[in-house]
Amino acid sequence: MHIRNFSIIAHIDHGKSTLADRLLEVTKTVETRKMQEQVLDSMDLERERGITIKLQPARMHYTHKGEQYILNLIDTPGHIDFSYEVSRALGAVEGVLLLVDATQGVQAQTITVLHMARAEGLTIIPVLTKTDMMAARVDEIGEQIIGLLGCAREDILEVSGKTGAGVPELLATICEKIPAPLIEIDKDFRGLIFDSQYSNHRGIIAYFRVMEGSVSKGAKIKFLNANVDFIAQEIGIMQPEAIACDVLKAGEIGYVVTGIKEPGVVRVGDTLAEFGGAKEPLPGYSEAYPVVWASLFPESQDDFTQLRYSLDRLRLSDSSLSYEEETSGMLGRGFRCGFLGMLHLEIVTERLKREFNMELIITAPSISYEITNQRGEVENIYAASRFPDITREISVREPWILGQIIVPPEFMGNIMQLLYDHEGSVIDTETFADGRAMLGIEMPLRELMRGFFDKLKNATSGFGSLSYEIAEMRPASVARLDVLVADELVPAFSRVIGQVRALTEARAVVDKLYNILPRQQFKCKIQAEVGGKAMATKTLSAITKDVAGYLYGGDISRKMKLRDRQKEGKKDMLSRGKVHISHDIFMKMVKSE
C-alpha cells in the first residue's frame, strides 16, 4: 500500500490552513462547490479569528507516476499555546512539511516545532510559502532555511497556497521523500489514540493511527490503559468528512465510534487493541503541563452540574485542559482549571459559552507558586485568593521561563525596554545572516502572562516572534492584590503581582473596572488593596434621575421631600445592596488591553 502520513507545521499565520485547502482541492478530495477558506477549521471560532485551534486529519488520494497513493494529512495549530496538539500529531506521522513564510522568514515557533519534529525522527520537507506576494524575499529566506536545516537550495519547495503554484510538485515530493509507514499486518491489532470528540447520539468517537494489525467494524475492542471494552459500532476515515469503511489496516489513520457515553474513559495516548489480543500498550504521549490557572464558577449554583458536564465533554476534544473541583466561600462550587496559556484560557471559556450556553464567573489568571511556611511545610498555591499575606514569614518560589525572541535589529531598543518592564533579561544572542537577532531570554512566568506576547508584537510592529519553555523555580517577591467593589471583596479579581509593581497594578485594575462596570443605583466605591493597605480607589457615581420632574408649581418643599426620600432610599440600598457583576465584565477583566 502506498500510504504517506504527514503533518503541516509552522509559525502562526504562515499559511498552513491555506496550503491545506489547495492540497484538498488539487487532489479533488473536496468538491469544488464545497470548497471554502479554512476548510479544515470546523469551528466558527477558528474562522472568526483566522487561527487553527485543533488538529484535523484528512485523507487524500493522489496518482503519482501511475501509482495510487493514500495521503493522510494532519493539519496543526501554529500558536504556542496549542503546541500539545502539534506534539500529538507528530506522533502519528512519518514526515512533516515545515512551512516558512517568504515575507517573514524563520520565526521562533518555526525553530520550536522543528526541534519537536527532529525529536520524533521525522522526515522534514522545507517549503517556502506565499511566494506570489510582492513582499516575498525568496532567495533571502531560502538562505535562512539552508542555515536552519543544512539542506541544499534545490530541496526547498516554493509554493503559493493562494494561487496553487507549486502544489503538484509538493504532492510529488511527499510521495517520493516521506517514507511509507512500517506495515506489520500479521501482528495483533494496536492503535494509538491521538484525538477524540463526543456525540450525543453515538457517544465518544476516537481518532487513532493503526500501528499494527487491522481492525474491522463490529470487532470487540479494548482500551488497554483504561481497561474498558466496547463494540466498534462504526469505523472509517476522515476525507475530511467522516466516511465509514469496513476495515482499517496498519499505517492508516481513521476513527472508531465507541458508543461509550462516560467521558472519563477515553484518554489521548491510550492504546486500542482487539479483546483478547495484544496486552502491551503503546508508549502514548506525555501529559500536558498547565501554565496558567483560573477558576470557573457558574453564575448560578444551580448550573454547577451542567458546568461539570460541559468540561467533561470539552476535554474530549481538548486533552490539554485539566480541571479539579473547588469551593469558594463567596462564589460557591466551581472548578480550578489549568491552561497552556492566555489564548488557550480565552478559547476554552468562549467555547463553554458558545457550545454549552454557560454563563461563567472567571477568576483572574494565576500561575503555580511554591509556598514554604514557618514550619518548613511546602504547598503549591494555584488560586490567588488562597495566596497568604505578605506580612507572614514565608518564602515564595515561582516558575521562570527560558525563551527565544527573533527580531529585526531596528527594534532591539524596544525589546530591551520591554524586557526591563517585565523583569526579564537577555542571556545570549545570535545574529542571522540577514541581520536579525535571536535573543535567549529569561523572565518570570508571571510576567510573561502579563500580556508580554501582545506587547512584543506592538513593540516590533508585528515582526518579533517568541517561543519559550518552562525552566526552574526561583525565589519570588510577590504579593496578593485584592479588589473590593462597594466594600465587598470580589475573590475573582484577586491576583498575585510583583511587589515593585504593586501601586501601578492597583491603579490599572481600578481604572479598568471603573471604565467597564455599569453604574448602579447608588455610589459604588472600587478599591484595590495589597496586604490590607488601600493602594487605589475610585468612586463610580450613581445613576441620576429627577424624581420631582413631574411636579410643577407649588412650594419647593414638595420637591425637597421627594429628593430626601430618594436619598434615604439610596443609603438603604447601599447598606444592604450588592453589585451584580456580569459574565462579560469578568471576561473583559481577564483579557489584556
Secondary structure, DSSP 8 states (H G I E B T S, - for coil): --EEEEEEE-STTSSHHHHHHHHHHHTT-S-GGG--TTTT--SHHHHHHT---S-EEEEEEEEETTEEEEEEEEE---SGGGHHHHHHHHTT-SEEEEEEETTT-S-HHHHHHHHHHHHTT-EEEEEEE-TTSTT--HHHHHHHHHHHH---GGGSEE--TTT-TTHHHHHHHHHHHS------TTS--EEEEEEEEEETTTEEEEEEEEEESEEETT-EEEETTTTEEEE--EEEEESSSEEEESEEETT-EEEEE-----TTS--TT-EEEETTS--S-----------EEEEEEESSGGGHHHHHHHHHHHHHH-TT-EEEEEEETTTEEEEEEEESSHHHHHHHHHHHHHHH---EEE---B--EEEE-TT--EEEE--GGG---TTSS-EEEEEEEEEEEEE-GGGHHHHHHHHHHTT-EEEEEEE-TTS-EEEEEEEEHHHHTTTHHHHHHHHTTT--EEEEEEEEEEE--EEEEEEEETTEE-GGG-EEEEGGGHHHHHHHHHHHHHHHS---SS-EEEEEEETTEEEEEEEE------TTTT--SS-HHHHHHHHHHHHHHHHHHHHH------HHHHHHHHS--
